[in-house]
């Protein structure tokens, strides 16, 4: 699963949790993840360079 998400853009002020949730939501909409694929918060956090709390 590593390498699925696009780099996050920090163009305007938004809480990090919102940026992370928007990125994950967009990846789901773009079919980056397969239907039924299990999303693991530890792997997503590592890939995005954020803490697990922001992914949770």
Biopython code that builds the backbone (N, CA, C, O; Angstrom):
import numpy as np
from Bio.PDB.StructureBuilder import StructureBuilder

atoms = [
    (1, "UNK", "N", (0.805, -1.192, 0.000)),
    (1, "UNK", "CA", (0.000, 0.000, 0.000)),
    (1, "UNK", "C", (0.854, 1.264, 0.000)),
    (1, "UNK", "O", (0.342, 2.330, -0.341)),
    (2, "UNK", "N", (2.102, 1.194, 0.358)),
    (2, "UNK", "CA", (2.954, 2.373, 0.416)),
    (2, "UNK", "C", (3.093, 2.967, -0.978)),
    (2, "UNK", "O", (3.309, 2.244, -1.950)),
    (3, "UNK", "N", (2.970, 4.281, -1.070)),
    (3, "UNK", "CA", (3.121, 4.971, -2.340)),
    (3, "UNK", "C", (1.822, 5.254, -3.055)),
    (3, "UNK", "O", (1.848, 5.704, -4.200)),
    (4, "UNK", "N", (0.688, 5.009, -2.429)),
    (4, "UNK", "CA", (-0.600, 5.254, -3.060)),
    (4, "UNK", "C", (-0.993, 6.730, -3.101)),
    (4, "UNK", "O", (-1.568, 7.193, -4.086)),
    (5, "UNK", "N", (-0.693, 7.449, -2.059)),
    (5, "UNK", "CA", (-1.214, 8.804, -1.907)),
    (5, "UNK", "C", (-0.307, 9.840, -2.552)),
    (5, "UNK", "O", (0.914, 9.690, -2.596)),
    (6, "UNK", "N", (-0.943, 10.897, -3.050)),
    (6, "UNK", "CA", (-0.209, 12.010, -3.635)),
    (6, "UNK", "C", (0.314, 12.903, -2.512)),
    (6, "UNK", "O", (-0.255, 12.904, -1.421)),
    (7, "UNK", "N", (1.385, 13.664, -2.753)),
    (7, "UNK", "CA", (1.883, 14.586, -1.739)),
    (7, "UNK", "C", (0.809, 15.612, -1.366)),
    (7, "UNK", "O", (0.025, 16.046, -2.210)),
    (8, "UNK", "N", (0.792, 15.984, -0.099)),
    (8, "UNK", "CA", (-0.182, 16.960, 0.369)),
    (8, "UNK", "C", (0.288, 18.362, 0.007)),
    (8, "UNK", "O", (1.480, 18.663, 0.067)),
    (9, "UNK", "N", (-0.666, 19.221, -0.372)),
    (9, "UNK", "CA", (-0.359, 20.615, -0.676)),
    (9, "UNK", "C", (-0.799, 21.470, 0.506)),
    (9, "UNK", "O", (-1.935, 21.375, 0.970)),
    (10, "UNK", "N", (0.109, 22.298, 0.982)),
    (10, "UNK", "CA", (-0.188, 23.161, 2.111)),
    (10, "UNK", "C", (-0.279, 24.608, 1.624)),
    (10, "UNK", "O", (0.551, 25.441, 1.986)),
    (11, "UNK", "N", (-1.293, 24.905, 0.801)),
    (11, "UNK", "CA", (-1.428, 26.223, 0.195)),
    (11, "UNK", "C", (-2.169, 27.217, 1.081)),
    (11, "UNK", "O", (-1.910, 28.418, 1.003)),
    (12, "UNK", "N", (-3.065, 26.751, 1.902)),
    (12, "UNK", "CA", (-3.802, 27.654, 2.772)),
    (12, "UNK", "C", (-3.925, 27.010, 4.143)),
    (12, "UNK", "O", (-3.699, 25.811, 4.302)),
    (13, "UNK", "N", (-4.286, 27.820, 5.129)),
    (13, "UNK", "CA", (-4.386, 27.270, 6.469)),
    (13, "UNK", "C", (-5.589, 26.348, 6.581)),
    (13, "UNK", "O", (-6.716, 26.730, 6.268)),
    (14, "UNK", "N", (-5.335, 25.168, 7.017)),
    (14, "UNK", "CA", (-6.342, 24.163, 7.314)),
    (14, "UNK", "C", (-5.751, 23.298, 8.409)),
    (14, "UNK", "O", (-4.548, 23.040, 8.398)),
    (15, "UNK", "N", (-6.555, 22.845, 9.348)),
    (15, "UNK", "CA", (-6.005, 21.912, 10.336)),
    (15, "UNK", "C", (-5.462, 20.668, 9.631)),
    (15, "UNK", "O", (-6.026, 20.213, 8.636)),
    (16, "UNK", "N", (-4.369, 20.130, 10.153)),
    (16, "UNK", "CA", (-3.728, 18.970, 9.541)),
    (16, "UNK", "C", (-4.696, 17.806, 9.409)),
    (16, "UNK", "O", (-4.667, 17.090, 8.408)),
    (17, "UNK", "N", (-5.554, 17.606, 10.405)),
    (17, "UNK", "CA", (-6.520, 16.503, 10.330)),
    (17, "UNK", "C", (-7.445, 16.654, 9.119)),
    (17, "UNK", "O", (-7.841, 15.655, 8.520)),
    (18, "UNK", "N", (-7.791, 17.888, 8.756)),
    (18, "UNK", "CA", (-8.637, 18.120, 7.584)),
    (18, "UNK", "C", (-7.883, 17.851, 6.288)),
    (18, "UNK", "O", (-8.445, 17.301, 5.341)),
    (19, "UNK", "N", (-6.621, 18.235, 6.247)),
    (19, "UNK", "CA", (-5.796, 17.983, 5.056)),
    (19, "UNK", "C", (-5.641, 16.481, 4.846)),
    (19, "UNK", "O", (-5.753, 15.989, 3.724)),
    (20, "UNK", "N", (-5.383, 15.754, 5.939)),
    (20, "UNK", "CA", (-5.211, 14.300, 5.865)),
    (20, "UNK", "C", (-6.505, 13.638, 5.431)),
    (20, "UNK", "O", (-6.488, 12.774, 4.553)),
    (21, "UNK", "N", (-7.631, 14.024, 6.027)),
    (21, "UNK", "CA", (-8.906, 13.386, 5.660)),
    (21, "UNK", "C", (-9.282, 13.709, 4.218)),
    (21, "UNK", "O", (-9.827, 12.856, 3.517)),
    (22, "UNK", "N", (-8.994, 14.941, 3.763)),
    (22, "UNK", "CA", (-9.267, 15.292, 2.365)),
    (22, "UNK", "C", (-8.422, 14.450, 1.409)),
    (22, "UNK", "O", (-8.911, 14.006, 0.370)),
    (23, "UNK", "N", (-7.151, 14.230, 1.764)),
    (23, "UNK", "CA", (-6.257, 13.433, 0.915)),
    (23, "UNK", "C", (-6.724, 11.982, 0.830)),
    (23, "UNK", "O", (-6.714, 11.383, -0.245)),
    (24, "UNK", "N", (-7.129, 11.425, 1.958)),
    (24, "UNK", "CA", (-7.616, 10.038, 1.970)),
    (24, "UNK", "C", (-8.931, 9.935, 1.207)),
    (24, "UNK", "O", (-9.138, 9.004, 0.428)),
    (25, "UNK", "N", (-9.815, 10.898, 1.436)),
    (25, "UNK", "CA", (-11.110, 10.914, 0.728)),
    (25, "UNK", "C", (-10.895, 10.989, -0.785)),
    (25, "UNK", "O", (-11.545, 10.273, -1.547)),
    (26, "UNK", "N", (-9.973, 11.867, -1.215)),
    (26, "UNK", "CA", (-9.702, 12.014, -2.647)),
    (26, "UNK", "C", (-9.101, 10.735, -3.222)),
    (26, "UNK", "O", (-9.414, 10.360, -4.352)),
    (27, "UNK", "N", (-8.248, 10.068, -2.465)),
    (27, "UNK", "CA", (-7.662, 8.808, -2.925)),
    (27, "UNK", "C", (-8.741, 7.745, -3.110)),
    (27, "UNK", "O", (-8.665, 6.936, -4.034)),
    (28, "UNK", "N", (-9.735, 7.746, -2.241)),
    (28, "UNK", "CA", (-10.851, 6.797, -2.385)),
    (28, "UNK", "C", (-11.670, 7.142, -3.618)),
    (28, "UNK", "O", (-12.028, 6.253, -4.391)),
    (29, "UNK", "N", (-11.972, 8.417, -3.812)),
    (29, "UNK", "CA", (-12.750, 8.857, -4.982)),
    (29, "UNK", "C", (-12.020, 8.535, -6.282)),
    (29, "UNK", "O", (-12.643, 8.142, -7.269)),
    (30, "UNK", "N", (-10.680, 8.705, -6.278)),
    (30, "UNK", "CA", (-9.859, 8.459, -7.473)),
    (30, "UNK", "C", (-9.561, 6.982, -7.705)),
    (30, "UNK", "O", (-8.811, 6.645, -8.622)),
    (31, "UNK", "N", (-10.132, 6.095, -6.893)),
    (31, "UNK", "CA", (-9.903, 4.649, -6.997)),
    (31, "UNK", "C", (-8.436, 4.283, -6.779)),
    (31, "UNK", "O", (-7.944, 3.304, -7.340)),
    (32, "UNK", "N", (-7.741, 5.075, -5.959)),
    (32, "UNK", "CA", (-6.359, 4.759, -5.617)),
    (32, "UNK", "C", (-6.307, 3.473, -4.806)),
    (32, "UNK", "O", (-5.367, 2.686, -4.921)),
    (33, "UNK", "N", (-7.324, 3.274, -3.994)),
    (33, "UNK", "CA", (-7.446, 2.059, -3.195)),
    (33, "UNK", "C", (-8.454, 1.136, -3.854)),
    (33, "UNK", "O", (-9.466, 1.591, -4.388)),
    (34, "UNK", "N", (-8.182, -0.146, -3.817)),
    (34, "UNK", "CA", (-9.099, -1.136, -4.387)),
    (34, "UNK", "C", (-10.326, -1.275, -3.493)),
    (34, "UNK", "O", (-10.222, -1.132, -2.275)),
    (35, "UNK", "N", (-11.487, -1.553, -4.086)),
    (35, "UNK", "CA", (-12.673, -1.790, -3.260)),
    (35, "UNK", "C", (-12.408, -2.919, -2.262)),
    (35, "UNK", "O", (-11.903, -3.981, -2.628)),
    (36, "UNK", "N", (-12.748, -2.679, -1.029)),
    (36, "UNK", "CA", (-12.549, -3.679, 0.007)),
    (36, "UNK", "C", (-11.156, -3.687, 0.603)),
    (36, "UNK", "O", (-10.893, -4.424, 1.553)),
    (37, "UNK", "N", (-10.248, -2.869, 0.054)),
    (37, "UNK", "CA", (-8.884, -2.818, 0.584)),
    (37, "UNK", "C", (-8.908, -2.239, 1.995)),
    (37, "UNK", "O", (-9.572, -1.237, 2.258)),
    (38, "UNK", "N", (-8.193, -2.869, 2.873)),
    (38, "UNK", "CA", (-8.137, -2.419, 4.259)),
    (38, "UNK", "C", (-7.142, -1.278, 4.388)),
    (38, "UNK", "O", (-5.987, -1.402, 3.982)),
    (39, "UNK", "N", (-7.592, -0.171, 4.953)),
    (39, "UNK", "CA", (-6.732, 0.986, 5.146)),
    (39, "UNK", "C", (-6.206, 0.960, 6.573)),
    (39, "UNK", "O", (-6.973, 1.065, 7.530)),
    (40, "UNK", "N", (-4.913, 0.821, 6.704)),
    (40, "UNK", "CA", (-4.271, 0.730, 8.012)),
    (40, "UNK", "C", (-3.734, 2.100, 8.402)),
    (40, "UNK", "O", (-2.950, 2.704, 7.669)),
    (41, "UNK", "N", (-4.166, 2.583, 9.568)),
    (41, "UNK", "CA", (-3.788, 3.942, 9.964)),
    (41, "UNK", "C", (-2.285, 4.101, 10.140)),
    (41, "UNK", "O", (-1.749, 5.173, 9.863)),
    (42, "UNK", "N", (-1.596, 3.065, 10.591)),
    (42, "UNK", "CA", (-0.147, 3.167, 10.781)),
    (42, "UNK", "C", (0.547, 3.370, 9.431)),
    (42, "UNK", "O", (1.433, 4.216, 9.307)),
    (43, "UNK", "N", (0.147, 2.600, 8.430)),
    (43, "UNK", "CA", (0.759, 2.721, 7.106)),
    (43, "UNK", "C", (0.406, 4.056, 6.454)),
    (43, "UNK", "O", (1.264, 4.697, 5.847)),
    (44, "UNK", "N", (-0.854, 4.475, 6.579)),
    (44, "UNK", "CA", (-1.253, 5.757, 6.009)),
    (44, "UNK", "C", (-0.490, 6.903, 6.671)),
    (44, "UNK", "O", (-0.019, 7.813, 5.989)),
    (45, "UNK", "N", (-0.369, 6.860, 7.986)),
    (45, "UNK", "CA", (0.355, 7.906, 8.712)),
    (45, "UNK", "C", (1.819, 7.955, 8.279)),
    (45, "UNK", "O", (2.361, 9.037, 8.054)),
    (46, "UNK", "N", (2.459, 6.799, 8.162)),
    (46, "UNK", "CA", (3.854, 6.755, 7.724)),
    (46, "UNK", "C", (4.006, 7.313, 6.314)),
    (46, "UNK", "O", (4.927, 8.082, 6.039)),
    (47, "UNK", "N", (3.105, 6.924, 5.430)),
    (47, "UNK", "CA", (3.176, 7.369, 4.038)),
    (47, "UNK", "C", (2.972, 8.881, 3.923)),
    (47, "UNK", "O", (3.611, 9.539, 3.101)),
    (48, "UNK", "N", (2.080, 9.425, 4.750)),
    (48, "UNK", "CA", (1.776, 10.848, 4.680)),
    (48, "UNK", "C", (2.698, 11.688, 5.562)),
    (48, "UNK", "O", (2.689, 12.916, 5.479)),
    (49, "UNK", "N", (3.487, 11.032, 6.402)),
    (49, "UNK", "CA", (4.414, 11.757, 7.263)),
    (49, "UNK", "C", (3.734, 12.489, 8.405)),
    (49, "UNK", "O", (4.197, 13.548, 8.827)),
    (50, "UNK", "N", (2.646, 11.937, 8.906)),
    (50, "UNK", "CA", (1.911, 12.535, 10.019)),
    (50, "UNK", "C", (1.741, 11.499, 11.123)),
    (50, "UNK", "O", (2.076, 10.328, 10.940)),
    (51, "UNK", "N", (1.225, 11.928, 12.261)),
    (51, "UNK", "CA", (0.987, 10.996, 13.347)),
    (51, "UNK", "C", (-0.303, 10.216, 13.105)),
    (51, "UNK", "O", (-1.157, 10.619, 12.315)),
    (52, "UNK", "N", (-0.418, 9.111, 13.794)),
    (52, "UNK", "CA", (-1.620, 8.283, 13.677)),
    (52, "UNK", "C", (-2.869, 9.031, 14.129)),
    (52, "UNK", "O", (-3.966, 8.772, 13.634)),
    (53, "UNK", "N", (-2.703, 9.952, 15.064)),
    (53, "UNK", "CA", (-3.839, 10.733, 15.556)),
    (53, "UNK", "C", (-4.488, 11.511, 14.421)),
    (53, "UNK", "O", (-5.714, 11.594, 14.360)),
    (54, "UNK", "N", (-3.707, 12.071, 13.539)),
    (54, "UNK", "CA", (-4.253, 12.843, 12.413)),
    (54, "UNK", "C", (-4.995, 11.948, 11.426)),
    (54, "UNK", "O", (-5.952, 12.389, 10.790)),
    (55, "UNK", "N", (-4.570, 10.720, 11.295)),
    (55, "UNK", "CA", (-5.248, 9.779, 10.399)),
    (55, "UNK", "C", (-6.525, 9.264, 11.047)),
    (55, "UNK", "O", (-7.549, 9.098, 10.384)),
    (56, "UNK", "N", (-6.453, 9.017, 12.333)),
    (56, "UNK", "CA", (-7.601, 8.488, 13.073)),
    (56, "UNK", "C", (-8.775, 9.430, 12.961)),
    (56, "UNK", "O", (-9.839, 9.159, 13.518)),
]
sb = StructureBuilder()
sb.init_structure("model")
sb.init_model(0)
sb.init_chain("A")
sb.init_seg("    ")
for serial, (resi, resn, name, xyz) in enumerate(atoms, 1):
    if name == "N":
        sb.init_residue(resn, " ", resi, " ")
    sb.init_atom(name, np.array(xyz, "f"), 0.0, 1.0, " ", f" {name:<3s}", serial, name[0])
structure = sb.get_structure()
